[in-house]
Amino acid sequence: MSIRRGRLPSPPSDYNVRWANQLVNQLEQNIATTNLAASSDPYTVTNVTSDRTMNADSTTTAELADVLGTLITDLKERGIIG
């Protein structure tokens, strides 16, 4: 199941129990999926120099490692990965 990003759908004009239950179920599934991703075996990154710029035509292994380390650190800080 993929996590949908963005705005939640607008509710129907009249209260609809079925719609509300489906919405709650979808939100609970999204939370469970997010929590699973955040609590998996944690990535550990050391000796990373924060780097968010990479020249794809001319780069070094060290620069690639720093960009990847920065990405992993950012994802961990947002709770997307453990």
CNS distance restraints for C-alpha pairs under 8 A (distance, minus, plus):
assign (resid   3 and name CA) (resid  30 and name CA) 5.79 0.50 0.50
assign (resid   3 and name CA) (resid  33 and name CA) 7.69 0.50 0.50
assign (resid   4 and name CA) (resid  30 and name CA) 7.98 0.50 0.50
assign (resid  11 and name CA) (resid  15 and name CA) 7.89 0.50 0.50
assign (resid  11 and name CA) (resid  19 and name CA) 7.69 0.50 0.50
assign (resid  12 and name CA) (resid  16 and name CA) 6.87 0.50 0.50
assign (resid  12 and name CA) (resid  19 and name CA) 7.95 0.50 0.50
assign (resid  16 and name CA) (resid  20 and name CA) 6.29 0.50 0.50
assign (resid  17 and name CA) (resid  21 and name CA) 6.09 0.50 0.50
assign (resid  18 and name CA) (resid  22 and name CA) 6.19 0.50 0.50
assign (resid  19 and name CA) (resid  23 and name CA) 6.17 0.50 0.50
assign (resid  20 and name CA) (resid  24 and name CA) 6.21 0.50 0.50
assign (resid  21 and name CA) (resid  25 and name CA) 6.11 0.50 0.50
assign (resid  22 and name CA) (resid  26 and name CA) 6.12 0.50 0.50
assign (resid  23 and name CA) (resid  27 and name CA) 6.17 0.50 0.50
assign (resid  24 and name CA) (resid  28 and name CA) 6.13 0.50 0.50
assign (resid  25 and name CA) (resid  29 and name CA) 6.19 0.50 0.50
assign (resid  26 and name CA) (resid  30 and name CA) 6.19 0.50 0.50
assign (resid  27 and name CA) (resid  31 and name CA) 6.18 0.50 0.50
assign (resid  28 and name CA) (resid  32 and name CA) 6.12 0.50 0.50
assign (resid  29 and name CA) (resid  33 and name CA) 6.12 0.50 0.50
assign (resid  30 and name CA) (resid  34 and name CA) 6.12 0.50 0.50
assign (resid  31 and name CA) (resid  35 and name CA) 6.02 0.50 0.50
assign (resid  32 and name CA) (resid  36 and name CA) 6.06 0.50 0.50
assign (resid  33 and name CA) (resid  37 and name CA) 6.32 0.50 0.50
assign (resid  34 and name CA) (resid  38 and name CA) 6.21 0.50 0.50
assign (resid  34 and name CA) (resid  79 and name CA) 7.93 0.50 0.50
assign (resid  34 and name CA) (resid  80 and name CA) 6.64 0.50 0.50
assign (resid  35 and name CA) (resid  39 and name CA) 6.02 0.50 0.50
assign (resid  36 and name CA) (resid  40 and name CA) 6.19 0.50 0.50
assign (resid  37 and name CA) (resid  79 and name CA) 7.98 0.50 0.50
assign (resid  37 and name CA) (resid  80 and name CA) 6.05 0.50 0.50
assign (resid  37 and name CA) (resid  81 and name CA) 5.22 0.50 0.50
assign (resid  37 and name CA) (resid  82 and name CA) 6.58 0.50 0.50
assign (resid  38 and name CA) (resid  76 and name CA) 7.61 0.50 0.50
assign (resid  38 and name CA) (resid  79 and name CA) 5.24 0.50 0.50
assign (resid  38 and name CA) (resid  80 and name CA) 5.25 0.50 0.50
assign (resid  38 and name CA) (resid  81 and name CA) 4.34 0.50 0.50
assign (resid  38 and name CA) (resid  82 and name CA) 4.34 0.50 0.50
assign (resid  39 and name CA) (resid  81 and name CA) 7.17 0.50 0.50
assign (resid  39 and name CA) (resid  82 and name CA) 5.15 0.50 0.50
assign (resid  40 and name CA) (resid  81 and name CA) 7.15 0.50 0.50
assign (resid  40 and name CA) (resid  82 and name CA) 5.40 0.50 0.50
assign (resid  41 and name CA) (resid  82 and name CA) 6.08 0.50 0.50
assign (resid  42 and name CA) (resid  81 and name CA) 7.23 0.50 0.50
assign (resid  42 and name CA) (resid  82 and name CA) 4.15 0.50 0.50
assign (resid  43 and name CA) (resid  72 and name CA) 7.53 0.50 0.50
assign (resid  43 and name CA) (resid  81 and name CA) 7.80 0.50 0.50
assign (resid  43 and name CA) (resid  82 and name CA) 6.17 0.50 0.50
assign (resid  45 and name CA) (resid  69 and name CA) 6.11 0.50 0.50
assign (resid  45 and name CA) (resid  72 and name CA) 7.62 0.50 0.50
assign (resid  45 and name CA) (resid  73 and name CA) 7.42 0.50 0.50
assign (resid  46 and name CA) (resid  69 and name CA) 7.99 0.50 0.50
assign (resid  48 and name CA) (resid  65 and name CA) 7.77 0.50 0.50
assign (resid  48 and name CA) (resid  66 and name CA) 5.41 0.50 0.50
assign (resid  48 and name CA) (resid  69 and name CA) 5.90 0.50 0.50
assign (resid  48 and name CA) (resid  70 and name CA) 7.00 0.50 0.50
assign (resid  49 and name CA) (resid  66 and name CA) 5.65 0.50 0.50
assign (resid  49 and name CA) (resid  70 and name CA) 7.51 0.50 0.50
assign (resid  50 and name CA) (resid  66 and name CA) 6.34 0.50 0.50
assign (resid  50 and name CA) (resid  67 and name CA) 7.08 0.50 0.50
assign (resid  50 and name CA) (resid  69 and name CA) 7.65 0.50 0.50
assign (resid  50 and name CA) (resid  70 and name CA) 5.38 0.50 0.50
assign (resid  51 and name CA) (resid  63 and name CA) 7.59 0.50 0.50
assign (resid  51 and name CA) (resid  66 and name CA) 5.72 0.50 0.50
assign (resid  51 and name CA) (resid  67 and name CA) 5.03 0.50 0.50
assign (resid  51 and name CA) (resid  70 and name CA) 6.12 0.50 0.50
assign (resid  52 and name CA) (resid  67 and name CA) 5.66 0.50 0.50
assign (resid  52 and name CA) (resid  70 and name CA) 6.97 0.50 0.50
assign (resid  52 and name CA) (resid  71 and name CA) 7.92 0.50 0.50
assign (resid  53 and name CA) (resid  67 and name CA) 7.16 0.50 0.50
assign (resid  54 and name CA) (resid  59 and name CA) 6.86 0.50 0.50
assign (resid  54 and name CA) (resid  63 and name CA) 7.21 0.50 0.50
assign (resid  54 and name CA) (resid  64 and name CA) 7.34 0.50 0.50
assign (resid  54 and name CA) (resid  67 and name CA) 7.25 0.50 0.50
assign (resid  55 and name CA) (resid  59 and name CA) 5.81 0.50 0.50
assign (resid  59 and name CA) (resid  63 and name CA) 6.40 0.50 0.50
assign (resid  59 and name CA) (resid  64 and name CA) 7.17 0.50 0.50
assign (resid  60 and name CA) (resid  64 and name CA) 6.35 0.50 0.50
assign (resid  61 and name CA) (resid  65 and name CA) 6.13 0.50 0.50
assign (resid  62 and name CA) (resid  66 and name CA) 6.20 0.50 0.50
assign (resid  63 and name CA) (resid  67 and name CA) 6.20 0.50 0.50
assign (resid  64 and name CA) (resid  68 and name CA) 6.11 0.50 0.50
assign (resid  65 and name CA) (resid  69 and name CA) 5.93 0.50 0.50
assign (resid  66 and name CA) (resid  70 and name CA) 5.98 0.50 0.50
assign (resid  67 and name CA) (resid  71 and name CA) 6.20 0.50 0.50
assign (resid  68 and name CA) (resid  72 and name CA) 6.20 0.50 0.50
assign (resid  69 and name CA) (resid  73 and name CA) 6.13 0.50 0.50
assign (resid  70 and name CA) (resid  74 and name CA) 6.12 0.50 0.50
assign (resid  71 and name CA) (resid  75 and name CA) 6.19 0.50 0.50
assign (resid  72 and name CA) (resid  76 and name CA) 6.14 0.50 0.50
assign (resid  72 and name CA) (resid  81 and name CA) 7.97 0.50 0.50
assign (resid  73 and name CA) (resid  77 and name CA) 6.18 0.50 0.50
assign (resid  74 and name CA) (resid  78 and name CA) 6.38 0.50 0.50
assign (resid  75 and name CA) (resid  79 and name CA) 6.30 0.50 0.50
assign (resid  75 and name CA) (resid  80 and name CA) 5.28 0.50 0.50
assign (resid  75 and name CA) (resid  81 and name CA) 5.85 0.50 0.50
assign (resid  76 and name CA) (resid  80 and name CA) 5.92 0.50 0.50
assign (resid  76 and name CA) (resid  81 and name CA) 5.14 0.50 0.50
assign (resid  76 and name CA) (resid  82 and name CA) 5.81 0.50 0.50
